[in-house]
Amino acid sequence: MRTLSRTDARRLAIRSQLLAGPRPATILEVVERLGRMQVDPTSIVARAERLTLWSRLGAYDVDELRRLLEESRELFEYRAFIYPTADLALHRPAMRRYPDLRYGRGRYVTQWLADNAGFQAYVLGELRSRGALASSQLDDRAEVPWQTGGWNDGKNVGRMLEFLWAGGEIAISRREGNERVWDVFERLLPDVEELPDEVVALERLDRTLRAKGIVRAPFLRNLAIDVPAEELALESLLADSVAVPVGIDGLAGEWLAHADALTELDDAPWKPRTALLGPFDPLIADRERAEALFDFTYAFELYKPAAKREYGPYALVALHGDQLVGRIDAQIDRRAGRLEVRAWFPEPGAPRGTLASVERELRALGEWLGAADVTLPTSG
């Protein structure tokens, strides 16, 4: 089994995430490589999906993302992630199997939908006859209210729309601000061929490993819990030497690397960049992997009381070459046209020249956000 240095393991992950080497050319190229991109409307700096794209593309036209989602529909949004529509056949089986009866919530959702069959028929009927509608344009006709003791209690229209979305009955037609406008699935997205479970599992595991470059071995085994045959798919990837077992110096346990990522590591010159990453960026979204590879611990502090925050409510993470070198407490003031950088928290041992590179990225970010001014802290 091949053993990688910690540096090579980091570089493998960074390059696989399109954060080193030449920048990708298009939004579609980024999403196809990443496989999926998390959506979050919090815009203390910028929405999560927009920031993920900016970290890889640099300045780009945000309206192009809207066109891909709402006009050409080369991308689609599903349950907090954006996916390539070309991969729809890989996600349709999970939609058809929803809700998953293996879990307590799945059983409750199934019973709630059965108790509210008339409500469900009403919502689908309204969308089919009237066209795309927001939740505020639908009546609450629930016979049994949603009650789980959480903040969604009583929000019956919202719950019904979420479950119909999860089951692939409806999809997002467009957004009006942060409000989603819904329509029936078949009017928005294509009918796709039904693929065997083995093919779905194989493709999903292959693409996930390709996007991440390197993962702990149990990660892939636990990944496709909504897709049968994942164990068979993983065995096939290992047998075909697509998933390659590797060790990492100083880290316990077995890791899996994608064969193409290892080839690129060996054959292509390392061309580092400096990038600013949002809290939901896929390079750091797996906090355990980020801590193992980069010796970097990240906690999202938006929902902490202000007095208990260490790095700010929406700390950006600075990537410099093959290191995560610090956190940045930043916020956009759109009325004033200013990106306010309140503090910079460098990691111990950050390389010389880091701050200048990070400052250039902050000014580029401010320009892309339309901020006429970027205020930087004088110290700290």
DRENDO-1510 file (C-alpha; in Angstrom, 1 decimal, always signed):
<recs>
REC; n; res; u; v; w
REC; 1; MET; +0.0; +0.0; +0.0 .
REC; 2; ARG; +1.3; +3.4; -1.0 .
REC; 3; THR; +2.0; +5.9; +1.8 .
REC; 4; LEU; +1.5; +9.6; +1.2 .
REC; 5; SER; +3.1; +12.5; +3.0 .
REC; 6; ARG; +0.7; +14.8; +4.8 .
REC; 7; THR; +1.6; +17.5; +2.2 .
REC; 8; ASP; +0.8; +15.2; -0.8 .
REC; 9; ALA; -2.5; +14.2; +0.8 .
REC; 10; ARG; -3.5; +17.8; +1.2 .
REC; 11; ARG; -2.5; +18.7; -2.3 .
REC; 12; LEU; -4.4; +15.8; -3.7 .
REC; 13; ALA; -7.5; +17.0; -1.9 .
REC; 14; ILE; -7.0; +20.6; -2.9 .
REC; 15; ARG; -6.4; +19.9; -6.5 .
REC; 16; SER; -9.4; +17.6; -6.7 .
REC; 17; GLN; -11.6; +20.4; -5.4 .
REC; 18; LEU; -10.4; +22.8; -8.2 .
REC; 19; LEU; -8.5; +25.0; -5.7 .
REC; 20; ALA; -5.1; +24.7; -7.3 .
REC; 21; GLY; -3.8; +24.8; -10.9 .
REC; 22; PRO; -5.7; +26.7; -13.7 .
REC; 23; ARG; -9.1; +28.0; -12.7 .
REC; 24; PRO; -12.1; +26.2; -14.2 .
REC; 25; ALA; -13.8; +28.1; -17.0 .
REC; 26; THR; -17.5; +27.8; -16.2 .
REC; 27; ILE; -20.0; +27.3; -13.4 .
REC; 28; LEU; -21.2; +24.1; -14.9 .
REC; 29; GLU; -17.6; +22.7; -15.0 .
REC; 30; VAL; -17.3; +23.4; -11.2 .
REC; 31; VAL; -20.6; +21.8; -10.3 .
REC; 32; GLU; -20.0; +18.8; -12.5 .
REC; 33; ARG; -16.6; +18.2; -10.8 .
REC; 34; LEU; -17.8; +18.8; -7.3 .
REC; 35; GLY; -20.9; +16.6; -7.9 .
REC; 36; ARG; -23.0; +18.8; -5.7 .
REC; 37; MET; -22.8; +22.2; -4.1 .
REC; 38; GLN; -24.4; +23.1; -0.8 .
REC; 39; VAL; -27.1; +25.9; -0.8 .
REC; 40; ASP; -27.5; +28.2; +2.2 .
REC; 41; PRO; -29.2; +31.6; +2.0 .
REC; 42; THR; -27.1; +33.2; +4.8 .
REC; 43; SER; -25.5; +36.2; +3.2 .
REC; 44; ILE; -23.3; +37.8; +5.9 .
REC; 45; VAL; -20.7; +37.7; +3.1 .
REC; 46; ALA; -22.5; +35.9; +0.3 .
REC; 47; ARG; -24.8; +32.9; -0.1 .
REC; 48; ALA; -22.9; +29.6; +0.3 .
REC; 49; GLU; -23.3; +28.4; -3.3 .
REC; 50; ARG; -22.2; +31.7; -4.7 .
REC; 51; LEU; -19.1; +31.8; -2.5 .
REC; 52; THR; -18.1; +28.2; -3.4 .
REC; 53; LEU; -18.2; +29.2; -7.0 .
REC; 54; TRP; -16.2; +32.4; -6.4 .
REC; 55; SER; -13.5; +30.6; -4.6 .
REC; 56; ARG; -12.8; +28.5; -7.7 .
REC; 57; LEU; -13.8; +30.8; -10.6 .
REC; 58; GLY; -12.9; +34.2; -9.3 .
REC; 59; ALA; -15.2; +37.0; -10.5 .
REC; 60; TYR; -18.2; +35.5; -12.3 .
REC; 61; ASP; -21.7; +36.5; -13.3 .
REC; 62; VAL; -24.1; +35.4; -10.6 .
REC; 63; ASP; -27.0; +35.7; -13.0 .
REC; 64; GLU; -25.5; +32.9; -15.0 .
REC; 65; LEU; -26.1; +30.6; -12.0 .
REC; 66; ARG; -29.7; +31.7; -12.0 .
REC; 67; ARG; -30.0; +31.0; -15.8 .
REC; 68; LEU; -28.5; +27.5; -15.4 .
REC; 69; LEU; -31.1; +26.7; -12.6 .
REC; 70; GLU; -34.2; +28.5; -14.0 .
REC; 71; GLU; -33.9; +28.7; -17.7 .
REC; 72; SER; -31.6; +26.1; -19.3 .
REC; 73; ARG; -32.0; +23.9; -16.2 .
REC; 74; GLU; -28.6; +22.4; -16.7 .
REC; 75; LEU; -28.5; +22.5; -12.9 .
REC; 76; PHE; -31.2; +21.6; -10.4 .
REC; 77; GLU; -31.6; +22.2; -6.7 .
REC; 78; TYR; -32.6; +19.3; -4.4 .
REC; 79; ARG; -32.7; +19.3; -0.6 .
REC; 80; ALA; -30.1; +22.0; +0.1 .
REC; 81; PHE; -27.7; +21.1; -2.7 .
REC; 82; ILE; -27.3; +22.0; -6.4 .
REC; 83; TYR; -26.6; +19.1; -8.8 .
REC; 84; PRO; -25.9; +18.8; -12.6 .
REC; 85; THR; -29.0; +17.8; -14.4 .
REC; 86; ALA; -26.9; +15.4; -16.4 .
REC; 87; ASP; -26.6; +13.4; -13.1 .
REC; 88; LEU; -30.4; +13.3; -12.5 .
REC; 89; ALA; -30.6; +9.6; -13.1 .
REC; 90; LEU; -28.2; +9.0; -10.2 .
REC; 91; HIS; -30.5; +10.9; -7.8 .
REC; 92; ARG; -34.0; +9.8; -9.0 .
REC; 93; PRO; -33.9; +6.5; -7.2 .
REC; 94; ALA; -33.4; +8.1; -3.8 .
REC; 95; MET; -36.4; +10.4; -4.6 .
REC; 96; ARG; -38.6; +7.4; -5.5 .
REC; 97; ARG; -37.6; +5.6; -2.3 .
REC; 98; TYR; -38.5; +8.6; -0.1 .
REC; 99; PRO; -39.4; +8.4; +2.8 .
REC; 100; ASP; -36.9; +5.9; +4.1 .
REC; 101; LEU; -38.8; +3.6; +6.5 .
REC; 102; ARG; -35.6; +2.5; +8.1 .
REC; 103; TYR; -35.6; +5.6; +10.2 .
REC; 104; GLY; -38.1; +6.9; +12.8 .
REC; 105; ARG; -38.7; +10.2; +11.0 .
REC; 106; GLY; -39.3; +8.3; +7.8 .
REC; 107; ARG; -42.1; +6.3; +9.4 .
REC; 108; TYR; -43.6; +9.5; +10.8 .
REC; 109; VAL; -43.5; +11.2; +7.4 .
REC; 110; THR; -45.1; +8.2; +5.7 .
REC; 111; GLN; -47.9; +8.2; +8.2 .
REC; 112; TRP; -48.4; +12.0; +8.1 .
REC; 113; LEU; -48.6; +11.9; +4.2 .
REC; 114; ALA; -51.1; +9.1; +4.4 .
REC; 115; ASP; -53.2; +11.0; +7.0 .
REC; 116; ASN; -53.1; +14.0; +4.7 .
REC; 117; ALA; -53.7; +12.4; +1.3 .
REC; 118; GLY; -56.4; +15.0; +0.5 .
REC; 119; PHE; -54.0; +17.8; +1.3 .
REC; 120; GLN; -51.3; +16.3; -0.9 .
REC; 121; ALA; -53.7; +15.9; -3.8 .
REC; 122; TYR; -54.8; +19.5; -3.4 .
REC; 123; VAL; -51.2; +20.9; -3.5 .
REC; 124; LEU; -50.3; +18.8; -6.6 .
REC; 125; GLY; -53.6; +19.7; -8.3 .
REC; 126; GLU; -53.1; +23.4; -7.7 .
REC; 127; LEU; -49.6; +23.3; -9.2 .
REC; 128; ARG; -50.7; +21.3; -12.2 .
REC; 129; SER; -53.7; +23.6; -12.9 .
REC; 130; ARG; -52.3; +27.0; -11.9 .
REC; 131; GLY; -48.6; +26.6; -12.7 .
REC; 132; ALA; -45.7; +27.6; -10.4 .
REC; 133; LEU; -46.7; +28.8; -7.0 .
REC; 134; ALA; -45.0; +29.9; -3.8 .
REC; 135; SER; -46.1; +28.4; -0.4 .
REC; 136; SER; -48.0; +31.6; +0.4 .
REC; 137; GLN; -50.3; +31.0; -2.5 .
REC; 138; LEU; -51.4; +27.6; -1.2 .
REC; 139; ASP; -54.0; +27.0; +1.6 .
REC; 140; ASP; -53.3; +24.9; +4.6 .
REC; 141; ARG; -55.7; +22.0; +4.3 .
REC; 142; ALA; -53.9; +19.6; +6.5 .
REC; 143; GLU; -56.3; +17.2; +8.3 .
REC; 144; VAL; -53.5; +16.2; +10.8 .
REC; 145; PRO; -51.1; +19.0; +11.6 .
REC; 146; TRP; -47.3; +18.4; +11.7 .
REC; 147; GLN; -46.3; +17.9; +15.3 .
REC; 148; THR; -42.7; +16.7; +16.2 .
REC; 149; GLY; -41.9; +19.2; +18.9 .
REC; 150; GLY; -39.7; +21.3; +16.7 .
REC; 151; TRP; -39.9; +24.8; +15.1 .
REC; 152; ASN; -41.7; +23.3; +12.0 .
REC; 153; ASP; -44.8; +22.4; +14.1 .
REC; 154; GLY; -47.9; +23.7; +12.4 .
REC; 155; LYS; -46.1; +24.7; +9.3 .
REC; 156; ASN; -48.1; +22.3; +7.3 .
REC; 157; VAL; -47.8; +23.8; +3.8 .
REC; 158; GLY; -44.1; +24.1; +4.1 .
REC; 159; ARG; -43.8; +20.5; +5.4 .
REC; 160; MET; -45.9; +19.2; +2.5 .
REC; 161; LEU; -43.9; +21.0; -0.1 .
REC; 162; GLU; -40.6; +19.7; +1.4 .
REC; 163; PHE; -41.8; +16.1; +1.4 .
REC; 164; LEU; -43.2; +16.3; -2.2 .
REC; 165; TRP; -39.8; +17.8; -3.2 .
REC; 166; ALA; -37.9; +15.0; -1.4 .
REC; 167; GLY; -40.0; +12.5; -3.2 .
REC; 168; GLY; -39.4; +14.0; -6.6 .
REC; 169; GLU; -43.0; +15.0; -7.1 .
REC; 170; ILE; -42.2; +18.8; -7.4 .
REC; 171; ALA; -39.1; +20.9; -7.9 .
REC; 172; ILE; -38.1; +24.5; -7.6 .
REC; 173; SER; -39.1; +26.5; -10.6 .
REC; 174; ARG; -37.4; +29.8; -9.5 .
REC; 175; ARG; -36.6; +31.9; -6.5 .
REC; 176; GLU; -38.1; +35.3; -5.8 .
REC; 177; GLY; -35.5; +36.6; -3.3 .
REC; 178; ASN; -35.1; +33.8; -0.9 .
REC; 179; GLU; -38.6; +32.5; -1.5 .
REC; 180; ARG; -38.9; +29.3; -3.5 .
REC; 181; VAL; -41.5; +29.0; -6.2 .
REC; 182; TRP; -42.6; +25.4; -6.9 .
REC; 183; ASP; -43.9; +23.4; -9.9 .
REC; 184; VAL; -44.5; +19.8; -10.7 .
REC; 185; PHE; -41.4; +17.9; -11.4 .
REC; 186; GLU; -42.3; +16.8; -15.0 .
REC; 187; ARG; -42.7; +20.4; -16.2 .
REC; 188; LEU; -39.2; +21.4; -15.0 .
REC; 189; LEU; -36.8; +18.4; -15.3 .
REC; 190; PRO; -36.5; +15.6; -17.9 .
REC; 191; ASP; -37.7; +12.1; -17.6 .
REC; 192; VAL; -34.6; +9.9; -17.2 .
REC; 193; GLU; -33.8; +6.3; -17.7 .
REC; 194; GLU; -34.1; +4.1; -14.6 .
REC; 195; LEU; -30.7; +2.7; -13.8 .
REC; 196; PRO; -29.9; -0.5; -11.9 .
REC; 197; ASP; -28.9; +0.0; -8.2 .
REC; 198; GLU; -25.4; -1.2; -8.9 .
REC; 199; VAL; -24.8; +1.4; -11.6 .
REC; 200; VAL; -26.2; +4.2; -9.4 .
REC; 201; ALA; -24.0; +3.2; -6.5 .
REC; 202; LEU; -20.9; +2.8; -8.6 .
REC; 203; GLU; -21.3; +6.1; -10.3 .
REC; 204; ARG; -22.1; +8.0; -7.1 .
REC; 205; LEU; -19.1; +6.6; -5.2 .
REC; 206; ASP; -16.8; +7.1; -8.1 .
REC; 207; ARG; -17.8; +10.8; -8.5 .
REC; 208; THR; -17.7; +11.5; -4.8 .
REC; 209; LEU; -14.2; +10.1; -4.5 .
REC; 210; ARG; -13.0; +11.9; -7.6 .
REC; 211; ALA; -14.3; +15.2; -6.2 .
REC; 212; LYS; -12.8; +14.7; -2.8 .
REC; 213; GLY; -9.6; +13.1; -4.0 .
REC; 214; ILE; -9.0; +11.3; -0.8 .
REC; 215; VAL; -11.2; +10.2; +2.1 .
REC; 216; ARG; -11.0; +7.8; +5.1 .
REC; 217; ALA; -12.1; +4.3; +4.0 .
REC; 218; PRO; -15.3; +4.3; +6.2 .
REC; 219; PHE; -16.5; +7.5; +4.5 .
REC; 220; LEU; -17.4; +5.8; +1.2 .
REC; 221; ARG; -18.8; +2.8; +3.0 .
REC; 222; ASN; -21.2; +5.1; +4.9 .
REC; 223; LEU; -21.9; +7.4; +2.0 .
REC; 224; ALA; -24.7; +5.9; +0.0 .
REC; 225; ILE; -27.1; +4.9; +2.7 .
REC; 226; ASP; -30.0; +5.8; +0.4 .
REC; 227; VAL; -28.7; +3.7; -2.4 .
REC; 228; PRO; -28.6; -0.1; -2.2 .
REC; 229; ALA; -25.5; -2.0; -3.5 .
REC; 230; GLU; -23.0; +0.5; -2.1 .
REC; 231; GLU; -20.8; -2.3; -0.7 .
REC; 232; LEU; -20.8; -4.1; -4.1 .
REC; 233; ALA; -19.9; -0.8; -5.8 .
REC; 234; LEU; -17.0; -0.1; -3.4 .
REC; 235; GLU; -15.7; -3.6; -4.0 .
REC; 236; SER; -15.8; -3.0; -7.7 .
REC; 237; LEU; -14.0; +0.3; -7.4 .
REC; 238; LEU; -11.3; -1.4; -5.3 .
REC; 239; ALA; -11.0; -4.4; -7.7 .
REC; 240; ASP; -10.6; -2.0; -10.7 .
REC; 241; SER; -8.0; +0.1; -8.8 .
REC; 242; VAL; -10.2; +3.2; -9.2 .
REC; 243; ALA; -10.3; +3.5; -5.4 .
REC; 244; VAL; -6.7; +3.0; -4.2 .
REC; 245; PRO; -6.0; +2.2; -0.5 .
REC; 246; VAL; -3.3; +4.6; +0.8 .
REC; 247; GLY; -1.8; +5.5; +4.1 .
REC; 248; ILE; -0.8; +9.0; +5.3 .
REC; 249; ASP; +2.2; +9.7; +7.4 .
REC; 250; GLY; +1.3; +10.4; +10.9 .
REC; 251; LEU; -2.4; +9.5; +10.5 .
REC; 252; ALA; -3.9; +6.2; +11.7 .
REC; 253; GLY; -6.2; +4.1; +9.6 .
REC; 254; GLU; -6.7; +3.4; +5.9 .
REC; 255; TRP; -7.6; +6.1; +3.4 .
REC; 256; LEU; -8.9; +5.8; -0.2 .
REC; 257; ALA; -7.6; +8.0; -3.0 .
REC; 258; HIS; -9.0; +8.2; -6.5 .
REC; 259; ALA; -6.5; +6.7; -9.1 .
REC; 260; ASP; -6.8; +9.8; -11.4 .
REC; 261; ALA; -6.0; +12.1; -8.5 .
REC; 262; LEU; -2.9; +10.1; -7.7 .
REC; 263; THR; -1.8; +10.2; -11.3 .
REC; 264; GLU; -2.3; +14.0; -11.4 .
REC; 265; LEU; -0.3; +14.2; -8.1 .
REC; 266; ASP; +2.6; +12.3; -9.7 .
REC; 267; ASP; +2.5; +13.8; -13.2 .
REC; 268; ALA; +1.2; +17.4; -13.0 .
REC; 269; PRO; +3.2; +20.3; -11.5 .
REC; 270; TRP; +1.8; +21.8; -8.3 .
REC; 271; LYS; +0.4; +25.3; -9.1 .
REC; 272; PRO; -0.9; +26.7; -5.8 .
REC; 273; ARG; -3.4; +29.5; -5.3 .
REC; 274; THR; -4.7; +31.5; -2.5 .
REC; 275; ALA; -8.5; +31.2; -1.9 .
REC; 276; LEU; -11.1; +32.3; +0.6 .
REC; 277; LEU; -13.5; +29.5; +1.5 .
REC; 278; GLY; -17.0; +29.9; +3.0 .
REC; 279; PRO; -18.1; +27.8; +6.0 .
REC; 280; PHE; -20.0; +25.3; +3.7 .
REC; 281; ASP; -17.1; +24.9; +1.2 .
REC; 282; PRO; -16.7; +21.2; +0.3 .
REC; 283; LEU; -13.0; +21.3; +1.1 .
REC; 284; ILE; -13.8; +21.9; +4.8 .
REC; 285; ALA; -17.4; +20.7; +5.1 .
REC; 286; ASP; -16.1; +17.4; +6.4 .
REC; 287; ARG; -14.7; +18.9; +9.6 .
REC; 288; GLU; -13.1; +15.6; +10.7 .
REC; 289; ARG; -11.2; +15.2; +7.4 .
REC; 290; ALA; -10.1; +18.9; +7.5 .
REC; 291; GLU; -8.7; +18.5; +11.0 .
REC; 292; ALA; -6.8; +15.3; +10.0 .
REC; 293; LEU; -5.3; +16.6; +6.8 .
REC; 294; PHE; -4.8; +20.2; +7.7 .
REC; 295; ASP; -4.5; +20.3; +11.5 .
REC; 296; PHE; -7.4; +22.8; +11.3 .
REC; 297; THR; -10.4; +22.9; +13.4 .
REC; 298; TYR; -13.5; +24.8; +12.3 .
REC; 299; ALA; -16.7; +25.5; +14.0 .
REC; 300; PHE; -19.6; +27.5; +12.5 .
REC; 301; GLU; -20.5; +30.1; +15.1 .
REC; 302; LEU; -23.5; +31.9; +13.6 .
REC; 303; TYR; -25.9; +30.4; +16.1 .
REC; 304; LYS; -23.7; +30.9; +19.1 .
REC; 305; PRO; -24.4; +33.9; +21.4 .
REC; 306; ALA; -22.1; +36.8; +20.3 .
REC; 307; ALA; -20.2; +36.7; +23.6 .
REC; 308; LYS; -19.2; +33.1; +23.0 .
REC; 309; ARG; -18.0; +33.5; +19.4 .
REC; 310; GLU; -14.2; +33.1; +18.9 .
REC; 311; TYR; -13.8; +34.0; +15.2 .
REC; 312; GLY; -17.1; +35.7; +14.2 .
REC; 313; PRO; -20.5; +34.6; +13.0 .
REC; 314; TYR; -19.4; +33.7; +9.5 .
REC; 315; ALA; -15.7; +33.2; +9.5 .
REC; 316; LEU; -14.1; +32.7; +6.1 .
REC; 317; VAL; -11.2; +30.3; +5.9 .
REC; 318; ALA; -8.0; +31.2; +4.0 .
REC; 319; LEU; -6.3; +28.6; +1.9 .
REC; 320; HIS; -2.7; +29.5; +0.9 .
REC; 321; GLY; -1.0; +26.9; -1.2 .
REC; 322; ASP; -1.5; +23.6; +0.6 .
REC; 323; GLN; -2.3; +25.0; +4.0 .
REC; 324; LEU; -5.3; +26.4; +5.7 .
REC; 325; VAL; -3.7; +29.5; +7.2 .
REC; 326; GLY; -6.3; +31.3; +9.1 .
REC; 327; ARG; -9.8; +32.6; +9.6 .
REC; 328; ILE; -11.3; +36.0; +8.7 .
REC; 329; ASP; -14.2; +37.7; +10.4 .
REC; 330; ALA; -15.9; +39.6; +7.6 .
REC; 331; GLN; -19.3; +41.0; +6.7 .
REC; 332; ILE; -20.7; +42.9; +3.7 .
REC; 333; ASP; -22.5; +46.2; +4.4 .
REC; 334; ARG; -24.5; +46.5; +1.2 .
REC; 335; ARG; -26.0; +49.8; +2.0 .
REC; 336; ALA; -22.6; +51.4; +2.6 .
REC; 337; GLY; -21.0; +49.4; -0.2 .
REC; 338; ARG; -18.3; +48.2; +2.1 .
REC; 339; LEU; -16.8; +44.8; +2.9 .
REC; 340; GLU; -15.8; +45.0; +6.5 .
REC; 341; VAL; -13.0; +42.8; +7.7 .
REC; 342; ARG; -13.1; +42.9; +11.4 .
REC; 343; ALA; -10.3; +40.5; +12.3 .
REC; 344; TRP; -7.7; +38.2; +10.8 .
REC; 345; PHE; -6.8; +35.1; +12.9 .
REC; 346; PRO; -3.7; +33.4; +11.4 .
REC; 347; GLU; -2.8; +29.9; +12.2 .
REC; 348; PRO; +0.5; +29.3; +13.9 .
REC; 349; GLY; +3.3; +28.8; +11.4 .
REC; 350; ALA; +1.4; +30.4; +8.5 .
REC; 351; PRO; +4.0; +31.0; +5.7 .
REC; 352; ARG; +5.6; +34.4; +5.1 .
REC; 353; GLY; +3.7; +36.4; +2.5 .
REC; 354; THR; +0.3; +34.9; +3.6 .
REC; 355; LEU; -1.2; +38.1; +4.8 .
REC; 356; ALA; -0.5; +40.0; +1.5 .
REC; 357; SER; -2.0; +37.2; -0.5 .
REC; 358; VAL; -5.1; +37.0; +1.7 .
REC; 359; GLU; -5.5; +40.8; +1.5 .
REC; 360; ARG; -5.5; +40.6; -2.3 .
REC; 361; GLU; -8.2; +38.0; -2.2 .
REC; 362; LEU; -10.3; +40.1; +0.2 .
REC; 363; ARG; -10.1; +43.1; -2.1 .
REC; 364; ALA; -11.0; +40.9; -5.1 .
REC; 365; LEU; -14.0; +39.5; -3.1 .
REC; 366; GLY; -15.1; +43.0; -2.2 .
REC; 367; GLU; -14.9; +44.1; -5.9 .
REC; 368; TRP; -17.0; +41.1; -7.0 .
REC; 369; LEU; -19.6; +41.8; -4.3 .
REC; 370; GLY; -19.9; +45.4; -5.5 .
REC; 371; ALA; -18.2; +46.9; -2.5 .
REC; 372; ALA; -16.5; +50.2; -3.3 .
REC; 373; ASP; -14.4; +49.9; -0.2 .
REC; 374; VAL; -12.8; +47.0; +1.8 .
REC; 375; THR; -11.9; +47.9; +5.4 .
REC; 376; LEU; -9.1; +45.9; +6.9 .
REC; 377; PRO; -8.2; +45.6; +10.6 .
REC; 378; THR; -5.0; +47.5; +11.6 .
REC; 379; SER; -4.1; +44.6; +13.9 .
REC; 380; GLY; -5.2; +41.2; +15.0 .
</recs>
